[in-house]
Amino acid sequence: MSLKSISLPLKVEKINDFAFYNCQNLKTIRIPKNTVIVGDSSFAECVGLIHIKFNKNYLNRIGSFAFKKCSITKLCLPKSLSSIGNYSFSNCEELKYVRFSDNMTRIAKGAFEGC
């Protein structure tokens, strides 16, 4: 698939499981402000993904394996985020910086394994 950038409509409240799984040429994604959940494996195996923009939003949960094996280097999580699922950012080998939310209550098993 040659998809390189995604800017989702503001009305998107949930990005479903496996929605963009294995989009290897995807480089950037902008998560809309009304998105509450990024589902399991939504962007897993998007090995070209280097930039995730979280608009000041209502994002509450990032599902398991959501961004597994992406090439992001910097991660600034929104203040609304409270839960990161199992292996959400596992094997993101290029990840060098993560800024967590003060509202974070759960970082699940292996969330950053292999980073």
N, CA, C and O atoms as a GROMACS GRO file, in nm:
protein
  460
    1MET      N    1   0.084  -0.118   0.000
    1MET     CA    2   0.000   0.000   0.000
    1MET      C    3   0.088   0.124   0.000
    1MET      O    4   0.188   0.127   0.073
    2SER      N    5   0.056   0.224  -0.078
    2SER     CA    6   0.141   0.342  -0.091
    2SER      C    7   0.095   0.461  -0.006
    2SER      O    8   0.143   0.572  -0.026
    3LEU      N    9   0.005   0.440   0.086
    3LEU     CA   10  -0.044   0.546   0.174
    3LEU      C   11   0.071   0.602   0.256
    3LEU      O   12   0.140   0.527   0.326
    4LYS      N   13   0.093   0.736   0.250
    4LYS     CA   14   0.206   0.796   0.320
    4LYS      C   15   0.169   0.886   0.437
    4LYS      O   16   0.247   0.902   0.530
    5SER      N   17   0.049   0.944   0.433
    5SER     CA   18   0.007   1.035   0.538
    5SER      C   19  -0.143   1.022   0.558
    5SER      O   20  -0.218   1.000   0.463
    6ILE      N   21  -0.187   1.035   0.683
    6ILE     CA   22  -0.329   1.025   0.715
    6ILE      C   23  -0.368   1.144   0.802
    6ILE      O   24  -0.301   1.175   0.901
    7SER      N   25  -0.476   1.208   0.765
    7SER     CA   26  -0.537   1.311   0.848
    7SER      C   27  -0.685   1.274   0.857
    7SER      O   28  -0.762   1.300   0.764
    8LEU      N   29  -0.724   1.217   0.966
    8LEU     CA   30  -0.860   1.166   0.984
    8LEU      C   31  -0.959   1.278   1.014
    8LEU      O   32  -0.920   1.381   1.068
    9PRO      N   33  -1.086   1.258   0.979
    9PRO     CA   34  -1.190   1.359   1.010
    9PRO      C   35  -1.204   1.380   1.161
    9PRO      O   36  -1.181   1.288   1.240
   10LEU      N   37  -1.240   1.500   1.199
   10LEU     CA   38  -1.255   1.535   1.341
   10LEU      C   39  -1.356   1.448   1.414
   10LEU      O   40  -1.342   1.427   1.535
   11LYS      N   41  -1.456   1.397   1.344
   11LYS     CA   42  -1.562   1.319   1.409
   11LYS      C   43  -1.521   1.177   1.449
   11LYS      O   44  -1.597   1.109   1.518
   12VAL      N   45  -1.404   1.132   1.407
   12VAL     CA   46  -1.360   0.996   1.439
   12VAL      C   47  -1.335   0.984   1.589
   12VAL      O   48  -1.246   1.051   1.643
   13GLU      N   49  -1.414   0.898   1.656
   13GLU     CA   50  -1.401   0.879   1.800
   13GLU      C   51  -1.318   0.756   1.835
   13GLU      O   52  -1.260   0.748   1.943
   14LYS      N   53  -1.312   0.660   1.743
   14LYS     CA   54  -1.236   0.538   1.767
   14LYS      C   55  -1.169   0.495   1.637
   14LYS      O   56  -1.231   0.493   1.530
   15ILE      N   57  -1.042   0.460   1.648
   15ILE     CA   58  -0.972   0.398   1.536
   15ILE      C   59  -0.974   0.249   1.566
   15ILE      O   60  -0.915   0.203   1.664
   16ASN      N   61  -1.044   0.174   1.483
   16ASN     CA   62  -1.067   0.032   1.510
   16ASN      C   63  -0.941  -0.053   1.503
   16ASN      O   64  -0.839  -0.013   1.446
   17ASP      N   65  -0.950  -0.171   1.564
   17ASP     CA   66  -0.841  -0.267   1.562
   17ASP      C   67  -0.798  -0.295   1.418
   17ASP      O   68  -0.882  -0.314   1.330
   18PHE      N   69  -0.668  -0.298   1.396
   18PHE     CA   70  -0.607  -0.331   1.266
   18PHE      C   71  -0.645  -0.235   1.152
   18PHE      O   72  -0.627  -0.270   1.036
   19ALA      N   73  -0.695  -0.116   1.183
   19ALA     CA   74  -0.742  -0.022   1.081
   19ALA      C   75  -0.636   0.010   0.976
   19ALA      O   76  -0.666   0.016   0.857
   20PHE      N   77  -0.513   0.032   1.019
   20PHE     CA   78  -0.405   0.066   0.926
   20PHE      C   79  -0.288  -0.030   0.941
   20PHE      O   80  -0.174   0.006   0.912
   21TYR      N   81  -0.316  -0.148   0.985
   21TYR     CA   82  -0.213  -0.249   1.009
   21TYR      C   83  -0.127  -0.271   0.884
   21TYR      O   84  -0.180  -0.287   0.773
   22ASN      N   85   0.002  -0.271   0.902
   22ASN     CA   86   0.100  -0.306   0.798
   22ASN      C   87   0.102  -0.208   0.680
   22ASN      O   88   0.136  -0.248   0.568
   23CYS      N   89   0.065  -0.083   0.702
   23CYS     CA   90   0.080   0.020   0.598
   23CYS      C   91   0.226   0.064   0.604
   23CYS      O   92   0.258   0.164   0.669
   24GLN      N   93   0.311  -0.008   0.537
   24GLN     CA   94   0.455   0.009   0.553
   24GLN      C   95   0.510   0.142   0.503
   24GLN      O   96   0.616   0.183   0.549
   25ASN      N   97   0.442   0.210   0.412
   25ASN     CA   98   0.489   0.338   0.361
   25ASN      C   99   0.433   0.458   0.437
   25ASN      O  100   0.470   0.572   0.409
   26LEU      N  101   0.345   0.432   0.531
   26LEU     CA  102   0.285   0.540   0.610
   26LEU      C  103   0.394   0.609   0.692
   26LEU      O  104   0.468   0.544   0.765
   27LYS      N  105   0.402   0.742   0.680
   27LYS     CA  106   0.505   0.819   0.751
   27LYS      C  107   0.448   0.904   0.864
   27LYS      O  108   0.513   0.919   0.968
   28THR      N  109   0.328   0.960   0.844
   28THR     CA  110   0.270   1.048   0.947
   28THR      C  111   0.122   1.019   0.966
   28THR      O  112   0.050   0.983   0.873
   29ILE      N  113   0.078   1.036   1.091
   29ILE     CA  114  -0.064   1.022   1.125
   29ILE      C  115  -0.099   1.134   1.222
   29ILE      O  116  -0.024   1.164   1.315
   30ARG      N  117  -0.212   1.195   1.198
   30ARG     CA  118  -0.266   1.297   1.290
   30ARG      C  119  -0.392   1.237   1.353
   30ARG      O  120  -0.488   1.206   1.283
   31ILE      N  121  -0.389   1.220   1.484
   31ILE     CA  122  -0.503   1.166   1.558
   31ILE      C  123  -0.596   1.283   1.588
   31ILE      O  124  -0.555   1.379   1.654
   32PRO      N  125  -0.722   1.277   1.542
   32PRO     CA  126  -0.816   1.389   1.562
   32PRO      C  127  -0.846   1.414   1.711
   32PRO      O  128  -0.831   1.326   1.795
   33LYS      N  129  -0.888   1.536   1.739
   33LYS     CA  130  -0.912   1.574   1.879
   33LYS      C  131  -1.026   1.498   1.944
   33LYS      O  132  -1.028   1.486   2.066
   34ASN      N  133  -1.121   1.446   1.867
   34ASN     CA  134  -1.234   1.375   1.926
   34ASN      C  135  -1.211   1.225   1.943
   34ASN      O  136  -1.298   1.154   1.992
   35THR      N  137  -1.095   1.178   1.903
   35THR     CA  138  -1.065   1.035   1.916
   35THR      C  139  -1.042   0.999   2.062
   35THR      O  140  -0.961   1.062   2.130
   36VAL      N  141  -1.113   0.898   2.109
   36VAL     CA  142  -1.105   0.854   2.248
   36VAL      C  143  -1.018   0.728   2.260
   36VAL      O  144  -0.948   0.710   2.359
   37ILE      N  145  -1.024   0.640   2.158
   37ILE     CA  146  -0.954   0.512   2.162
   37ILE      C  147  -0.879   0.488   2.031
   37ILE      O  148  -0.933   0.507   1.922
   38VAL      N  149  -0.754   0.445   2.045
   38VAL     CA  150  -0.679   0.390   1.933
   38VAL      C  151  -0.678   0.239   1.960
   38VAL      O  152  -0.620   0.194   2.058
   39GLY      N  153  -0.743   0.163   1.873
   39GLY     CA  154  -0.764   0.020   1.895
   39GLY      C  155  -0.638  -0.064   1.884
   39GLY      O  156  -0.532  -0.016   1.844
   40ASP      N  157  -0.653  -0.191   1.919
   40ASP     CA  158  -0.543  -0.287   1.915
   40ASP      C  159  -0.487  -0.299   1.774
   40ASP      O  160  -0.561  -0.311   1.677
   41SER      N  161  -0.357  -0.296   1.764
   41SER     CA  162  -0.283  -0.314   1.638
   41SER      C  163  -0.324  -0.218   1.528
   41SER      O  164  -0.304  -0.247   1.410
   42SER      N  165  -0.381  -0.105   1.562
   42SER     CA  166  -0.429  -0.008   1.463
   42SER      C  167  -0.322   0.034   1.363
   42SER      O  168  -0.349   0.047   1.244
   43PHE      N  169  -0.200   0.055   1.413
   43PHE     CA  170  -0.090   0.099   1.328
   43PHE      C  171   0.030   0.006   1.341
   43PHE      O  172   0.142   0.044   1.305
   44ALA      N  173   0.010  -0.114   1.391
   44ALA     CA  174   0.119  -0.209   1.408
   44ALA      C  175   0.181  -0.243   1.273
   44ALA      O  176   0.113  -0.249   1.171
   45GLU      N  177   0.311  -0.264   1.276
   45GLU     CA  178   0.387  -0.303   1.156
   45GLU      C  179   0.393  -0.193   1.050
   45GLU      O  180   0.427  -0.220   0.935
   46CYS      N  181   0.360  -0.070   1.087
   46CYS     CA  182   0.377   0.045   0.996
   46CYS      C  183   0.521   0.092   1.013
   46CYS      O  184   0.548   0.194   1.076
   47VAL      N  185   0.613   0.015   0.956
   47VAL     CA  186   0.756   0.036   0.981
   47VAL      C  187   0.807   0.171   0.935
   47VAL      O  188   0.912   0.215   0.982
   48GLY      N  189   0.738   0.239   0.845
   48GLY     CA  190   0.780   0.371   0.799
   48GLY      C  191   0.726   0.485   0.883
   48GLY      O  192   0.763   0.601   0.862
   49LEU      N  193   0.637   0.454   0.979
   49LEU     CA  194   0.573   0.559   1.059
   49LEU      C  195   0.674   0.626   1.152
   49LEU      O  196   0.727   0.563   1.243
   50ILE      N  197   0.700   0.755   1.127
   50ILE     CA  198   0.799   0.827   1.206
   50ILE      C  199   0.738   0.940   1.289
   50ILE      O  200   0.802   0.991   1.381
   51HIS      N  201   0.614   0.980   1.257
   51HIS     CA  202   0.556   1.094   1.328
   51HIS      C  203   0.408   1.069   1.360
   51HIS      O  204   0.327   1.042   1.272
   52ILE      N  205   0.375   1.079   1.490
   52ILE     CA  206   0.236   1.069   1.536
   52ILE      C  207   0.203   1.202   1.602
   52ILE      O  208   0.269   1.243   1.697
   53LYS      N  209   0.101   1.268   1.550
   53LYS     CA  210   0.058   1.397   1.608
   53LYS      C  211  -0.073   1.373   1.683
   53LYS      O  212  -0.175   1.340   1.623
   54PHE      N  213  -0.068   1.391   1.814
   54PHE     CA  214  -0.188   1.383   1.897
   54PHE      C  215  -0.237   1.525   1.917
   54PHE      O  216  -0.175   1.601   1.992
   55ASN      N  217  -0.347   1.563   1.853
   55ASN     CA  218  -0.404   1.694   1.877
   55ASN      C  219  -0.448   1.701   2.022
   55ASN      O  220  -0.474   1.597   2.083
   56LYS      N  221  -0.459   1.818   2.077
   56LYS     CA  222  -0.510   1.828   2.214
   56LYS      C  223  -0.648   1.766   2.210
   56LYS      O  224  -0.744   1.825   2.160
   57ASN      N  225  -0.655   1.647   2.265
   57ASN     CA  226  -0.777   1.570   2.244
   57ASN      C  227  -0.826   1.498   2.368
   57ASN      O  228  -0.780   1.521   2.480
   58TYR      N  229  -0.922   1.409   2.343
   58TYR     CA  230  -0.986   1.332   2.449
   58TYR      C  231  -0.933   1.190   2.455
   58TYR      O  232  -0.991   1.105   2.524
   59LEU      N  233  -0.825   1.162   2.386
   59LEU     CA  234  -0.772   1.026   2.380
   59LEU      C  235  -0.753   0.973   2.521
   59LEU      O  236  -0.683   1.034   2.603
   60ASN      N  237  -0.815   0.859   2.548
   60ASN     CA  238  -0.811   0.798   2.680
   60ASN      C  239  -0.727   0.672   2.683
   60ASN      O  240  -0.659   0.644   2.781
   61ARG      N  241  -0.733   0.595   2.572
   61ARG     CA  242  -0.668   0.463   2.573
   61ARG      C  243  -0.602   0.433   2.439
   61ARG      O  244  -0.658   0.456   2.332
   62ILE      N  245  -0.481   0.380   2.450
   62ILE     CA  246  -0.411   0.325   2.334
   62ILE      C  247  -0.409   0.175   2.354
   62ILE      O  248  -0.358   0.126   2.455
   63GLY      N  249  -0.463   0.101   2.258
   63GLY     CA  250  -0.478  -0.043   2.270
   63GLY      C  251  -0.348  -0.121   2.257
   63GLY      O  252  -0.243  -0.065   2.226
   64SER      N  253  -0.358  -0.250   2.282
   64SER     CA  254  -0.243  -0.340   2.274
   64SER      C  255  -0.187  -0.344   2.133
   64SER      O  256  -0.262  -0.347   2.035
   65PHE      N  257  -0.055  -0.345   2.123
   65PHE     CA  258   0.018  -0.354   1.996
   65PHE      C  259  -0.015  -0.239   1.899
   65PHE      O  260   0.018  -0.250   1.781
   66ALA      N  261  -0.078  -0.132   1.944
   66ALA     CA  262  -0.128  -0.026   1.856
   66ALA      C  263  -0.022   0.031   1.763
   66ALA      O  264  -0.050   0.054   1.645
   67PHE      N  265   0.098   0.054   1.813
   67PHE     CA  266   0.205   0.112   1.731
   67PHE      C  267   0.328   0.022   1.730
   67PHE      O  268   0.441   0.071   1.716
   68LYS      N  269   0.308  -0.106   1.743
   68LYS     CA  270   0.418  -0.202   1.747
   68LYS      C  271   0.500  -0.193   1.618
   68LYS      O  272   0.446  -0.192   1.508
   69LYS      N  273   0.630  -0.189   1.636
   69LYS     CA  274   0.727  -0.194   1.525
   69LYS      C  275   0.715  -0.076   1.429
   69LYS      O  276   0.725  -0.093   1.307
   70CYS      N  277   0.694   0.043   1.484
   70CYS     CA  278   0.695   0.166   1.405
   70CYS      C  279   0.832   0.232   1.422
   70CYS      O  280   0.912   0.190   1.506
   71SER      N  281   0.859   0.334   1.344
   71SER     CA  282   0.990   0.400   1.347
   71SER      C  283   0.987   0.537   1.412
   71SER      O  284   1.072   0.622   1.382
   72ILE      N  285   0.892   0.560   1.501
   72ILE     CA  286   0.882   0.689   1.568
   72ILE      C  287   1.006   0.713   1.656
   72ILE      O  288   1.062   0.619   1.712
   73THR      N  289   1.046   0.838   1.666
   73THR     CA  290   1.163   0.873   1.747
   73THR      C  291   1.125   0.952   1.872
   73THR      O  292   1.196   0.950   1.972
   74LYS      N  293   1.012   1.023   1.864
   74LYS     CA  294   0.968   1.109   1.974
   74LYS      C  295   0.819   1.090   1.994
   74LYS      O  296   0.743   1.083   1.897
   75LEU      N  297   0.777   1.083   2.119
   75LEU     CA  298   0.638   1.057   2.151
   75LEU      C  299   0.593   1.153   2.261
   75LEU      O  300   0.641   1.145   2.374
   76CYS      N  301   0.501   1.243   2.228
   76CYS     CA  302   0.443   1.336   2.326
   76CYS      C  303   0.297   1.296   2.344
   76CYS      O  304   0.212   1.332   2.262
   77LEU      N  305   0.270   1.225   2.449
   77LEU     CA  306   0.136   1.172   2.472
   77LEU      C  307   0.044   1.282   2.528
   77LEU      O  308   0.088   1.364   2.608
   78PRO      N  309  -0.082   1.282   2.485
   78PRO     CA  310  -0.174   1.388   2.529
   78PRO      C  311  -0.207   1.378   2.678
   78PRO      O  312  -0.200   1.270   2.737
   79LYS      N  313  -0.244   1.490   2.736
   79LYS     CA  314  -0.277   1.496   2.879
   79LYS      C  315  -0.396   1.409   2.916
   79LYS      O  316  -0.406   1.364   3.030
   80SER      N  317  -0.484   1.385   2.822
   80SER     CA  318  -0.604   1.306   2.848
   80SER      C  319  -0.577   1.156   2.859
   80SER      O  320  -0.659   1.082   2.912
   81LEU      N  321  -0.463   1.111   2.809
   81LEU     CA  322  -0.434   0.968   2.803
   81LEU      C  323  -0.412   0.910   2.943
   81LEU      O  324  -0.334   0.963   3.022
   82SER      N  325  -0.482   0.800   2.972
   82SER     CA  326  -0.466   0.736   3.102
   82SER      C  327  -0.418   0.592   3.093
   82SER      O  328  -0.371   0.537   3.192
   83SER      N  329  -0.428   0.528   2.975
   83SER     CA  330  -0.396   0.386   2.965
   83SER      C  331  -0.324   0.352   2.835
   83SER      O  332  -0.366   0.390   2.726
   84ILE      N  333  -0.213   0.279   2.851
   84ILE     CA  334  -0.139   0.226   2.736
   84ILE      C  335  -0.142   0.074   2.748
   84ILE      O  336  -0.101   0.018   2.850
   85GLY      N  337  -0.190   0.007   2.643
   85GLY     CA  338  -0.208  -0.138   2.645
   85GLY      C  339  -0.080  -0.218   2.629
   85GLY      O  340   0.028  -0.162   2.608
   86ASN      N  341  -0.094  -0.350   2.640
   86ASN     CA  342   0.018  -0.443   2.627
   86ASN      C  343   0.092  -0.423   2.495
   86ASN      O  344   0.032  -0.420   2.388
   87TYR      N  345   0.222  -0.409   2.504
   87TYR     CA  346   0.312  -0.403   2.388
   87TYR      C  347   0.275  -0.293   2.288
   87TYR      O  348   0.305  -0.305   2.169
   88SER      N  349   0.211  -0.187   2.334
   88SER     CA  350   0.163  -0.080   2.246
   88SER      C  351   0.272  -0.020   2.158
   88SER      O  352   0.248   0.008   2.041
   89PHE      N  353   0.389   0.001   2.214
   89PHE     CA  354   0.499   0.062   2.139
   89PHE      C  355   0.620  -0.032   2.135
   89PHE      O  356   0.734   0.013   2.120
   90SER      N  357   0.595  -0.161   2.147
   90SER     CA  358   0.705  -0.257   2.147
   90SER      C  359   0.777  -0.257   2.013
   90SER      O  360   0.718  -0.238   1.907
   91ASN      N  361   0.906  -0.279   2.021
   91ASN     CA  362   0.994  -0.287   1.904
   91ASN      C  363   0.997  -0.159   1.821
   91ASN      O  364   1.026  -0.164   1.701
   92CYS      N  365   0.969  -0.047   1.883
   92CYS     CA  366   0.989   0.084   1.819
   92CYS      C  367   1.134   0.121   1.848
   92CYS      O  368   1.162   0.204   1.936
   93GLU      N  369   1.224   0.060   1.775
   93GLU     CA  370   1.367   0.067   1.805
   93GLU      C  371   1.427   0.206   1.792
   93GLU      O  372   1.532   0.233   1.850
   94GLU      N  373   1.363   0.296   1.718
   94GLU     CA  374   1.414   0.432   1.699
   94GLU      C  375   1.366   0.529   1.808
   94GLU      O  376   1.411   0.643   1.813
   95LEU      N  377   1.275   0.484   1.895
   95LEU     CA  378   1.217   0.572   1.996
   95LEU      C  379   1.321   0.615   2.098
   95LEU      O  380   1.384   0.532   2.164
   96LYS      N  381   1.339   0.748   2.109
   96LYS     CA  382   1.441   0.804   2.198
   96LYS      C  383   1.382   0.888   2.311
   96LYS      O  384   1.448   0.910   2.412
   97TYR      N  385   1.258   0.936   2.294
   97TYR     CA  386   1.200   1.030   2.391
   97TYR      C  387   1.050   1.002   2.405
   97TYR      O  388   0.979   0.986   2.306
   98VAL      N  389   1.004   0.997   2.530
   98VAL     CA  390   0.860   0.983   2.558
   98VAL      C  391   0.822   1.082   2.668
   98VAL      O  392   0.885   1.086   2.773
   99ARG      N  393   0.718   1.160   2.642
   99ARG     CA  394   0.663   1.250   2.744
   99ARG      C  395   0.526   1.193   2.783
   99ARG      O  396   0.436   1.184   2.700
  100PHE      N  397   0.513   1.156   2.910
  100PHE     CA  398   0.390   1.097   2.961
  100PHE      C  399   0.296   1.204   3.015
  100PHE      O  400   0.337   1.314   3.052
  101SER      N  401   0.169   1.169   3.017
  101SER     CA  402   0.065   1.252   3.074
  101SER      C  403   0.064   1.238   3.226
  101SER      O  404   0.098   1.133   3.279
  102ASP      N  405   0.025   1.344   3.294
  102ASP     CA  406   0.008   1.337   3.439
  102ASP      C  407  -0.111   1.250   3.477
  102ASP      O  408  -0.122   1.206   3.592
  103ASN      N  409  -0.201   1.226   3.383
  103ASN     CA  410  -0.321   1.145   3.409
  103ASN      C  411  -0.298   0.996   3.387
  103ASN      O  412  -0.392   0.917   3.401
  104MET      N  413  -0.176   0.956   3.352
  104MET     CA  414  -0.147   0.817   3.322
  104MET      C  415  -0.168   0.731   3.447
  104MET      O  416  -0.108   0.756   3.551
  105THR      N  417  -0.254   0.630   3.434
  105THR     CA  418  -0.280   0.540   3.546
  105THR      C  419  -0.239   0.396   3.515
  105THR      O  420  -0.228   0.314   3.606
  106ARG      N  421  -0.217   0.365   3.385
  106ARG     CA  422  -0.184   0.227   3.350
  106ARG      C  423  -0.090   0.221   3.231
  106ARG      O  424  -0.122   0.269   3.122
  107ILE      N  425   0.025   0.161   3.254
  107ILE     CA  426   0.117   0.128   3.145
  107ILE      C  427   0.131  -0.023   3.152
  107ILE      O  428   0.193  -0.075   3.245
  108ALA      N  429   0.076  -0.093   3.056
  108ALA     CA  430   0.065  -0.238   3.061
  108ALA      C  431   0.197  -0.308   3.027
  108ALA      O  432   0.295  -0.245   2.986
  109LYS      N  433   0.196  -0.436   3.046
  109LYS     CA  434   0.311  -0.523   3.024
  109LYS      C  435   0.371  -0.503   2.885
  109LYS      O  436   0.300  -0.505   2.784
  110GLY      N  437   0.502  -0.484   2.881
  110GLY     CA  438   0.574  -0.477   2.755
  110GLY      C  439   0.544  -0.357   2.669
  110GLY      O  440   0.579  -0.356   2.551
  111ALA      N  441   0.481  -0.255   2.725
  111ALA     CA  442   0.438  -0.139   2.646
  111ALA      C  443   0.551  -0.078   2.564
  111ALA      O  444   0.529  -0.029   2.453
  112PHE      N  445   0.671  -0.080   2.619
  112PHE     CA  446   0.786  -0.021   2.549
  112PHE      C  447   0.900  -0.123   2.533
  112PHE      O  448   1.017  -0.084   2.522
  113GLU      N  449   0.867  -0.248   2.532
  113GLU     CA  450   0.968  -0.353   2.518
  113GLU      C  451   1.039  -0.342   2.383
  113GLU      O  452   0.976  -0.324   2.279
  114GLY      N  453   1.170  -0.353   2.387
  114GLY     CA  454   1.247  -0.349   2.263
  114GLY      C  455   1.273  -0.210   2.209
  114GLY      O  456   1.316  -0.194   2.095
  115CYS      N  457   1.247  -0.108   2.292
  115CYS     CA  458   1.273   0.030   2.248
  115CYS      C  459   1.413   0.071   2.290
  115CYS      O  460   1.455   0.183   2.263
   0.00000   0.00000   0.00000
